[in-house]
């Protein structure tokens, strides 16, 4: 198995204010699979994504990626893990305001020994004409494309997407989802996407539904819908 | 595969221009600090080295003596048998039109050489070369004419005299006069033609150099007795007592301590600004840092990235500061001295020490501070950055505020609580800026007040200090000598009503930071002039002495002889209110005994009336309000330019500090400001919430800063400066000065507030839409 998560617990706060946000999460994902973590607000999906991304720590439980225990890694090793294996896409893009589109994507390329071809990627992202613009000159969709470009250019093993369409309109959201789908198909990265949009589950290989810090069910889609066919 | 260069490098220049206010502030402060301090140190160091080298380069005398009649060849031979060489340095003091006095002499080849700065030396009748400083002070140039009562002279050259760097017409003067008195070279023909009285002064040089002042004093005493035996001696001045030669050098030395003090305060400010701006950058960039860290960027890569803009600004500021220092500012600083002293044009020397102090040290301090702040700030987790949760504290509790307090007031209190660390730093910044500003403002007041105090505080209207003429031998052997001594003893008696004899003796401090002269007043027990009965064996110190050495009643004070190692320890029995000089008072009988001067000895008079019946030759100097205040007037001239420069520099610092800190607070809250804008708050409402909170804090902090700055300045002037200068300068800052300072601060703040109002107005509403979990 490519990614194996076992009995992850996580809580915040202390004593009386302690809230357990993950209550024993276990799941496994194969290489190249498109996994959607679905759930309402407060279900723990973003926390799980952050733990998988090595930017938050689990209280207990194990995460094994490519046979390596991630929960045992020290801070420096975690940085290397993120550097070598992960790409991150955030809801609000988090682009660097004083770098151009191309330079923002280069920020990701720099981290990889074998980055993808940036010109090809710019075409794929539909940003070829905007590559010399600063983020503030772009629409929300274009900014999110840039953010995806930054994450994907290093050709990561896993692409983590935290509500990537959360701030976008319907049409743009579908364009972004199609882009993620294309990337998954073209580069074969494992994609884990957090969303509360139930419609998106239909384009995933695996759907993990969370509620109140626990897995409600894990569904493997026999047939996936194309992003462009999704409706909500 | 060739490793790609870090793409973040593209941001470095953009980051600087994107936050121009911040980086420009750092740049201006660095350039001002480096430029002013290095300009000063380079100028002073070049002058000091040139001045010191001048002693051998221009063959400066080891002393001079004046005789009533020109020495004959036989007399010269007799005197030179001592092994010392003498050279004639005759002159005539010529009264010029416009009331100037020009000391004219012919060019000297062998001793006390004259340096030609511009033009040529006079070779013909009616040509003159005048002192460069005198020319500057009187707007004279080559080709202009000067007239004495007899002749008209054309100025053909500008010169500097190696033995007249400070224009003392007489060594008895307490202060030089660079305006009305000067020295000049004329041709032999002109010199002969001038009718003014010729003064027969000879310079002497020892066979070798004395190893210290004590040896020099011994040699001088031996030499003068030889001269006395062979001539009609009127005056003699060994080199170490010659103010025309040493005054300027001593002044250069003492002023250096001021600039070092300025430099240390600036260093503190710079370190503080650096830490603040670096921390601010991290706060503003939290989202970017979180993303980059989550993407796999290492702390080290980000550390280098966030250090780079600052390093670049510092680097350029160092270059610009040093360039300014070595070119324009060096001349500005040099002219502060060239307006008072007659130095030749010394070459500018590369000064590694100045470079180290003004450039390397600040750069290292700024880098170290940035590194510490960055290391600390970057050590939190990527998630915390993404959540903009940069506080290390885990528990956040909202302080309870009564609901009865108005909403706006509560909101402002919340803004203040939220920004306590920033307001604390604002306080430190204001304090440092206030200290510097007060220093620049209060020193002239201190000097003026000192002048007034001296006038009010005189022991007597005049103190006449007697001198033993050079031809008097206290251990007279020959009949001629005995007659002369008797004549002297009678000559120093006065019939002037109220004149009171006292013993004035000079000692030096022992084991002090700076060797300092201490006057010993041996006064009569029932003195009319000292309002304190001082019994035999009791010691009183002047307030100036007590303050300077932090001495209290019951303490002991150690003093030593001027040129010997003999040390005296006196127990202080009281403090006498006298601020004009560092002095101790004792019973005259006791003083004469302690210093082995003889029972009847006295060396000075107190008198409220002018003493007219003592021959001038027996009076070494007169201490009165005018002579004492000459020093303060010259202090005003010497420090005047420096203080003006310091006031301007500190105002710039004051303003930039306020701007920087207020800017940080507004920027830190830009998201909240944007959010309340969305909610429908007007710009005026927002100003009431954010800017007024800062205004209240600024006013309160300014008010707290003033008394602290006052105490620090008192310490700096009374302890630091006084320890490094001769005499004691009691600190004085009148209350209206603080009102002025406060208003200055407020004016600076109003300008800053207006700039920030514009900034608030420009904060886009979209800022609030940024993702902050």
Interface residues (C-beta under 8 A of the other chain):
Chain A: X14 X50 X53 X55 X56 X76 X79 X80 X81 X82 X83 X84 X86 X87 X88 X90 X91 X92 X94 X96 X97 X98 X99 X100 X103 X106 X107 X108 X109 X110 X111 X113 X114 X115 X150 X151 X154 X167
Chain B: X1 X4 X5 X6 X7 X8 X10 X11 X14 X15 X18 X287 X288 X290 X291 X292 X293 X294 X295 X296 X297 X298 X299 X381 X382 X383 X386 X394 X395 X769 X770 X771
